[in-house]
Amino acid sequence: MKTPITKKYIDRKTNYIINSDTNVALTDFKDGSIDLMITSPGYFVGKNYEKKESFAEYLEYHTQTINLLKNKISPNGSIFWNVAQTPLENEIIPLGAIYYKIFKDAGFYLKNWIIWHFEGGINTKNRLSGRYENILWFVKDKDNFKFNLDDIRVPAKWQGDKRVNPKGKNPTDVWEFKSKDLKEEELRFFIEEIKKDNERTKSNINDNFLYIDRVVNVSNEKTLHPCQFPEKLIERIIKASSNKGDLVVDIFLGSGTTAKVSKELKRNFIGIECRKDYCIISQERVGDTDNGKKENKNK
Ligand SMILES: C[S@@+](CC[C@H](N)C(=O)[O-])C[C@H]1O[C@@H](n2cnc3c(N)ncnc32)[C@H](O)[C@@H]1O
C-alpha cells in the first residue's frame, strides 16, 4: 500500500488511510482541520502491536501526541480517547486518570467520562475481573462544541408515559451494547416487546436490548485485529459529535472501524496506523479511499 504523507493530502475533504507513525503523520495536518478524533492507543499491556518500551517512554510518546493534537483539532472539535486499566507490576494503573491530567495540562476540557461496560474478557484469580473501559470525551472549547443529542437518543423504557420524550432518552454516560449488531427491524421488534412488557407487568424493564459486547470472538464484524472497536460504539460518537462532511480522524486506526463508520455516515476520514497489515485490513473494510483510488490507477 502506498501511503502518502505530504501536506497536499492532509486536507479536510480527503479520505485516507496513512501507514505511518502517528506523531510523524500528525505534524502534516493543517491546524484546526480535525473536527472529531476518535481513538484508542495501545494500553501498555504487551500486545504484539505495541513497542517494547518503558511506561515512562510510553507516556512521553502519547503526551507528545496530545500536545500535537491541541493545534490540529478545530475550534469546536472533540476528542474521544478510549483506554482501559493496565496491570503493571502487581498493581492496576488507571490509564484514564493519567490521560486526564495530560489532556488537562494540554488545555483540553473533559465533557464526559464514559464507562463502556461489556461482558467477556480475562477472568482474574486474585482481584475482580475487569469488565469496563473508559472513553474520555474532551473538547477544545468548553462552551462551543458539537453535541447532536437527538441523533443518539435511545428508546425510553416507559414508552406510554407522557413525561417521556417521544424521540427517546439520553443514552447516559454508561454504555452497553449487544453482542450482535442489531438491524433496525430487530431494534423495532425489541421496542415492541418492551412496550408489551411494560403494559403487562408494569415492572422495571432494563435496557439489555441495547447491550453489545466487545467485538472479540463474538461478532460477525471481527477481523484479525485483537482490539477492534464495535461499529455501534463508533456510530454513536460520530453521530453525537460531528456533522456530515466533517473530518473524523483516528490516529491509532487498527482495523479501520472509525474510517468505515465515518464513510457510512458521510463524514470524511483519515486514519493513521503504523502496521501495514492493519492498514490492509482497514482498506478492505472501508473500500474506496483516496489512496486506494491512486493505487488502482497505478496497477
Ligand atoms: C488499540 S488498537 C486500535 C484498534 C481500533 N480501535 C480498531 O477498531 O481496530 C491501537 C492501534 O494503534 C497502532 N499503533 C500503536 N502505536 C502506534 C504509533 N506510534 N503510530 C501509529 N499506529 C500505532 C497499533 O498497531 C494498533 O493497531
The ligand as an SDF file (V2000), in Angstrom:
LIG
                    3D

 27 29  0  0  0  0  0  0  0  0999 V2000
   -5.9720   -0.4110   20.4190 C   0  0  0  0  0  0  0  0  0  0  0  0
   -5.5270   -0.5980   18.7510 S   0  0  0  0  0  0  0  0  0  0  0  0
   -6.8020    0.2760   17.9110 C   0  0  0  0  0  0  0  0  0  0  0  0
   -7.9020   -0.6270   17.4420 C   0  0  0  0  0  0  0  0  0  0  0  0
   -9.0030    0.1100   16.7070 C   0  0  0  0  0  0  0  0  0  0  0  0
   -9.7870    0.9140   17.6200 N   0  0  0  0  0  0  0  0  0  0  0  0
   -9.9280   -0.8320   15.9100 C   0  0  0  0  0  0  0  0  0  0  0  0
  -11.1590   -0.6610   15.9100 O   0  0  0  0  0  0  0  0  0  0  0  0
   -9.4300   -1.7540   15.2720 O   0  0  0  0  0  0  0  0  0  0  0  0
   -4.1750    0.5070   18.6020 C   0  0  0  0  0  0  0  0  0  0  0  0
   -3.5260    0.5190   17.2260 C   0  0  0  0  0  0  0  0  0  0  0  0
   -2.5570    1.5510   17.1990 O   0  0  0  0  0  0  0  0  0  0  0  0
   -1.4480    1.1330   16.4120 C   0  0  0  0  0  0  0  0  0  0  0  0
   -0.2860    1.9200   16.8880 N   0  0  0  0  0  0  0  0  0  0  0  0
    0.3480    1.7890   18.0650 C   0  0  0  0  0  0  0  0  0  0  0  0
    1.3370    2.6960   18.1640 N   0  0  0  0  0  0  0  0  0  0  0  0
    1.3140    3.4340   17.0290 C   0  0  0  0  0  0  0  0  0  0  0  0
    2.0800    4.5370   16.5310 C   0  0  0  0  0  0  0  0  0  0  0  0
    3.0610    5.0590   17.2630 N   0  0  0  0  0  0  0  0  0  0  0  0
    1.7680    5.0510   15.3330 N   0  0  0  0  0  0  0  0  0  0  0  0
    0.7520    4.5280   14.5870 C   0  0  0  0  0  0  0  0  0  0  0  0
   -0.0100    3.4730   14.9830 N   0  0  0  0  0  0  0  0  0  0  0  0
    0.2600    2.9360   16.2000 C   0  0  0  0  0  0  0  0  0  0  0  0
   -1.3420   -0.3440   16.6800 C   0  0  0  0  0  0  0  0  0  0  0  0
   -0.6760   -1.0280   15.6310 O   0  0  0  0  0  0  0  0  0  0  0  0
   -2.7950   -0.7610   16.8520 C   0  0  0  0  0  0  0  0  0  0  0  0
   -3.3380   -1.2850   15.6560 O   0  0  0  0  0  0  0  0  0  0  0  0
  1  2  1  0
  2  3  1  0
  2 10  1  0
  3  4  1  0
  4  5  1  0
  5  6  1  0
  5  7  1  0
  7  8  2  0
  7  9  1  0
 10 11  1  0
 11 12  1  0
 11 26  1  0
 12 13  1  0
 13 14  1  0
 13 24  1  0
 14 15  1  0
 14 23  1  0
 15 16  2  0
 16 17  1  0
 17 18  1  0
 17 23  2  0
 18 19  1  0
 18 20  2  0
 20 21  1  0
 21 22  2  0
 22 23  1  0
 24 25  1  0
 24 26  1  0
 26 27  1  0
M  CHG  2   2   1   9  -1
M  END
$$$$
